[in-house]
Amino acid sequence: MPEKPAPAVIGGYKVVCHTSIDSRHRFTGKTKQFVRGELMGAMSGLAICQPDKTDEFYLFGCDPDWNVVTDSLHQSLSEAKEQAEFEYDGVTQTWENLTNSN
């Protein structure tokens, strides 16, 4: 779980919403993500971010300092949130919004 609040920008993109991953969540393991050949486990936090001038959203898995470890690109905010719930049961109830994106 990150020890500091989420910043307004993660991975170079504005944060729409974020959540720390903690005892409120269950990492499902349904999605296998590899970084430099290593299978990643549960992240410390999740952030959904939006690049400027696009309708797309990134779902970022973050380390305790909100650095991006994993990412997936989605065509809508709802798709990104659905993917997050697929990966972490309970995350739907814990999102914290930083902007007014829908």
Backbone as CSV, one residue per row, in Angstrom:
resi,resn,N_x,N_y,N_z,CA_x,CA_y,CA_z,C_x,C_y,C_z
1,MET,0.841,-1.175,0.000,0.000,0.000,0.000,0.888,1.240,0.000
2,PRO,0.615,2.207,-0.904,1.417,3.427,-0.917,1.327,4.178,0.416
3,GLU,2.451,4.739,0.817,2.500,5.468,2.082,2.218,6.954,1.906
4,LYS,2.185,7.424,0.669,1.917,8.838,0.435,0.709,8.969,-0.481
5,PRO,0.049,10.123,-0.461,-1.116,10.314,-1.341,-0.719,10.223,-2.813
6,ALA,-1.667,9.818,-3.626,-1.410,9.750,-5.069,-1.181,11.156,-5.613
7,PRO,-0.213,11.301,-6.495,0.013,12.598,-7.134,-1.049,12.865,-8.202
8,ALA,-1.100,14.069,-8.708,-2.060,14.448,-9.751,-1.663,13.899,-11.112
9,VAL,-0.391,13.532,-11.280,0.117,12.990,-12.533,0.913,11.723,-12.232
10,ILE,0.582,10.643,-12.943,1.312,9.384,-12.824,1.619,8.905,-14.234
11,GLY,2.849,8.486,-14.457,3.241,8.007,-15.780,3.134,9.076,-16.853
12,GLY,3.174,10.336,-16.448,3.087,11.450,-17.390,1.663,11.850,-17.749
13,TYR,0.663,11.201,-17.143,-0.736,11.484,-17.479,-1.521,11.882,-16.237
14,LYS,-2.566,12.690,-16.450,-3.368,13.147,-15.310,-4.143,11.989,-14.698
15,VAL,-4.160,11.953,-13.380,-4.867,10.915,-12.639,-6.350,11.261,-12.598
16,VAL,-7.166,10.318,-13.009,-8.615,10.464,-12.943,-9.107,9.916,-11.611
17,CYS,-8.628,8.711,-11.249,-8.968,8.112,-9.969,-7.871,7.137,-9.568
18,HIS,-7.838,6.818,-8.294,-6.791,5.942,-7.768,-7.310,5.232,-6.534
19,THR,-6.627,4.177,-6.137,-6.896,3.499,-4.876,-5.644,2.766,-4.422
20,SER,-5.431,2.769,-3.136,-4.405,1.918,-2.556,-4.959,0.498,-2.522
21,ILE,-4.095,-0.473,-2.693,-4.506,-1.872,-2.597,-4.143,-2.352,-1.193
22,ASP,-5.160,-2.831,-0.476,-4.972,-3.238,0.912,-5.950,-4.361,1.258
23,SER,-6.257,-4.522,2.520,-7.103,-5.630,2.972,-8.544,-5.537,2.461
24,ARG,-8.936,-4.413,1.878,-10.273,-4.273,1.296,-10.380,-4.989,-0.047
25,HIS,-9.256,-5.430,-0.582,-9.188,-5.998,-1.923,-8.628,-7.416,-1.905
26,ARG,-8.962,-8.155,-2.965,-8.366,-9.480,-3.165,-7.765,-9.508,-4.564
27,PHE,-6.459,-9.719,-4.626,-5.767,-9.865,-5.899,-6.197,-11.187,-6.509
28,THR,-6.810,-11.145,-7.692,-7.391,-12.353,-8.277,-6.376,-13.210,-9.023
29,GLY,-5.336,-12.607,-9.554,-4.377,-13.350,-10.367,-4.923,-13.746,-11.728
30,LYS,-6.096,-13.218,-12.098,-6.722,-13.563,-13.379,-5.967,-12.985,-14.576
31,THR,-5.205,-11.934,-14.355,-4.402,-11.334,-15.411,-2.933,-11.552,-15.069
32,LYS,-2.189,-12.064,-16.006,-0.755,-12.293,-15.811,0.012,-11.165,-16.490
33,GLN,0.751,-10.397,-15.699,1.541,-9.301,-16.244,3.011,-9.556,-15.941
34,PHE,3.828,-9.418,-16.975,5.256,-9.654,-16.858,6.009,-8.351,-17.093
35,VAL,7.010,-8.099,-16.265,7.897,-6.951,-16.430,9.312,-7.493,-16.454
36,ARG,9.996,-7.264,-17.569,11.350,-7.771,-17.776,11.438,-9.268,-17.487
37,GLY,10.425,-10.019,-17.929,10.409,-11.458,-17.774,9.950,-11.961,-16.420
38,GLU,9.650,-11.072,-15.492,9.226,-11.466,-14.145,7.713,-11.299,-13.994
39,LEU,7.048,-12.363,-13.526,5.612,-12.313,-13.277,5.335,-11.396,-12.094
40,MET,4.483,-10.424,-12.311,4.137,-9.466,-11.263,3.011,-10.019,-10.387
41,GLY,3.053,-9.694,-9.128,1.993,-10.031,-8.185,1.125,-8.802,-7.966
42,ALA,0.530,-8.722,-6.797,-0.339,-7.590,-6.457,0.470,-6.292,-6.390
43,MET,-0.134,-5.242,-6.858,0.470,-3.925,-6.811,0.118,-3.243,-5.480
44,SER,0.791,-2.159,-5.178,0.508,-1.387,-3.962,-0.648,-0.420,-4.171
45,GLY,-0.819,0.022,-5.414,-1.902,0.942,-5.729,-2.261,0.848,-7.193
46,LEU,-3.470,1.297,-7.514,-3.930,1.384,-8.897,-4.302,2.820,-9.195
47,ALA,-4.030,3.247,-10.409,-4.419,4.577,-10.858,-4.953,4.471,-12.279
48,ILE,-6.024,5.177,-12.534,-6.528,5.307,-13.899,-6.193,6.714,-14.343
49,CYS,-5.470,6.802,-15.446,-4.967,8.086,-15.937,-5.382,8.277,-17.388
50,GLN,-5.499,9.544,-17.777,-5.929,9.856,-19.138,-4.920,10.756,-19.831
51,PRO,-4.433,10.302,-20.992,-3.567,11.172,-21.785,-4.346,12.400,-22.265
52,ASP,-3.655,13.510,-22.436,-4.290,14.726,-22.948,-4.897,14.491,-24.321
53,LYS,-6.045,15.094,-24.544,-6.701,15.132,-25.859,-7.044,13.752,-26.413
54,THR,-7.306,12.782,-25.534,-7.754,11.467,-25.997,-8.944,11.025,-25.159
55,ASP,-9.636,10.029,-25.657,-10.731,9.426,-24.909,-10.294,8.113,-24.272
56,GLU,-9.016,7.791,-24.349,-8.493,6.540,-23.816,-8.013,6.734,-22.373
57,PHE,-7.908,5.598,-21.674,-7.483,5.621,-20.280,-6.485,4.503,-20.031
58,TYR,-5.462,4.793,-19.239,-4.517,3.782,-18.792,-4.887,3.331,-17.390
59,LEU,-4.825,2.030,-17.166,-4.895,1.475,-15.830,-3.464,1.141,-15.443
60,PHE,-2.948,1.845,-14.461,-1.583,1.641,-14.009,-1.572,0.881,-12.689
61,GLY,-0.742,-0.145,-12.602,-0.417,-0.778,-11.333,0.837,-0.101,-10.818
62,CYS,0.811,0.335,-9.565,1.898,1.171,-9.040,2.568,0.559,-7.815
63,ASP,3.823,0.965,-7.622,4.578,0.564,-6.435,4.204,1.508,-5.272
64,PRO,4.800,1.340,-4.097,4.432,2.180,-2.948,4.676,3.680,-3.137
65,ASP,5.509,4.056,-4.107,5.776,5.476,-4.376,4.981,6.004,-5.566
66,TRP,3.981,5.252,-6.010,3.134,5.599,-7.153,3.905,5.641,-8.470
67,ASN,4.994,4.880,-8.560,5.682,4.699,-9.838,4.967,3.592,-10.603
68,VAL,4.846,3.754,-11.911,4.158,2.767,-12.744,4.993,1.501,-12.861
69,VAL,4.356,0.363,-12.597,4.991,-0.941,-12.753,4.338,-1.680,-13.921
70,THR,2.999,-1.662,-13.985,2.259,-2.323,-15.059,1.256,-1.346,-15.656
71,ASP,0.840,-1.633,-16.884,-0.162,-0.772,-17.505,-1.008,-1.548,-18.502
72,SER,-2.205,-1.044,-18.712,-3.069,-1.546,-19.787,-3.867,-0.352,-20.299
73,LEU,-4.143,-0.349,-21.587,-4.844,0.758,-22.241,-6.287,0.355,-22.508
74,HIS,-7.215,1.280,-22.227,-8.647,1.005,-22.357,-9.338,2.125,-23.106
75,GLN,-10.392,1.781,-23.814,-11.113,2.739,-24.654,-12.064,3.636,-23.876
76,SER,-12.332,3.304,-22.612,-13.219,4.141,-21.793,-12.842,3.988,-20.323
77,LEU,-13.313,4.924,-19.523,-13.090,4.864,-18.088,-13.772,3.626,-17.509
78,SER,-14.968,3.330,-17.984,-15.683,2.165,-17.452,-14.939,0.870,-17.777
79,GLU,-14.335,0.767,-18.964,-13.536,-0.420,-19.298,-12.334,-0.561,-18.373
80,ALA,-11.674,0.548,-18.086,-10.514,0.510,-17.188,-10.943,0.067,-15.789
81,LYS,-12.080,0.572,-15.325,-12.575,0.182,-14.001,-12.999,-1.278,-13.970
82,GLU,-13.600,-1.756,-15.049,-13.977,-3.170,-15.123,-12.744,-4.061,-15.075
83,GLN,-11.688,-3.674,-15.782,-10.447,-4.451,-15.758,-9.848,-4.452,-14.362
84,ALA,-9.876,-3.314,-13.697,-9.339,-3.238,-12.339,-10.091,-4.183,-11.401
85,GLU,-11.416,-4.216,-11.514,-12.224,-5.103,-10.665,-11.946,-6.568,-11.008
86,PHE,-11.697,-6.870,-12.279,-11.336,-8.222,-12.715,-10.036,-8.664,-12.038
87,GLU,-9.118,-7.719,-11.874,-7.815,-8.024,-11.290,-7.804,-7.956,-9.763
88,TYR,-8.659,-7.095,-9.189,-8.688,-6.873,-7.744,-10.134,-6.781,-7.271
89,ASP,-10.663,-7.873,-6.731,-12.020,-7.845,-6.193,-12.128,-6.761,-5.125
90,GLY,-13.195,-5.972,-5.209,-13.461,-4.946,-4.208,-13.006,-3.555,-4.575
91,VAL,-12.248,-3.417,-5.657,-11.691,-2.112,-6.001,-12.770,-1.113,-6.433
92,THR,-13.888,-1.601,-6.942,-14.960,-0.707,-7.397,-15.428,0.220,-6.271
93,GLN,-15.418,-0.266,-5.045,-15.905,0.532,-3.922,-14.861,1.480,-3.330
94,THR,-13.619,1.424,-3.795,-12.575,2.209,-3.119,-11.907,3.280,-3.983
95,TRP,-12.393,3.480,-5.202,-11.780,4.513,-6.058,-11.920,5.887,-5.410
96,GLU,-10.864,6.670,-5.499,-10.887,8.069,-5.093,-10.667,8.886,-6.337
97,ASN,-11.540,9.852,-6.596,-11.459,10.670,-7.806,-10.566,11.874,-7.590
98,LEU,-9.780,12.196,-8.625,-8.975,13.415,-8.610,-9.490,14.442,-9.609
99,THR,-10.174,13.989,-10.663,-10.729,14.919,-11.645,-12.183,14.572,-11.889
100,ASN,-12.821,15.332,-12.741,-14.223,15.116,-13.024,-14.472,14.328,-14.301
101,SER,-13.516,13.512,-14.743,-13.718,12.713,-15.950,-14.766,11.650,-15.706
102,ASN,-15.478,11.256,-16.773,-16.485,10.202,-16.641,-16.050,8.943,-17.302
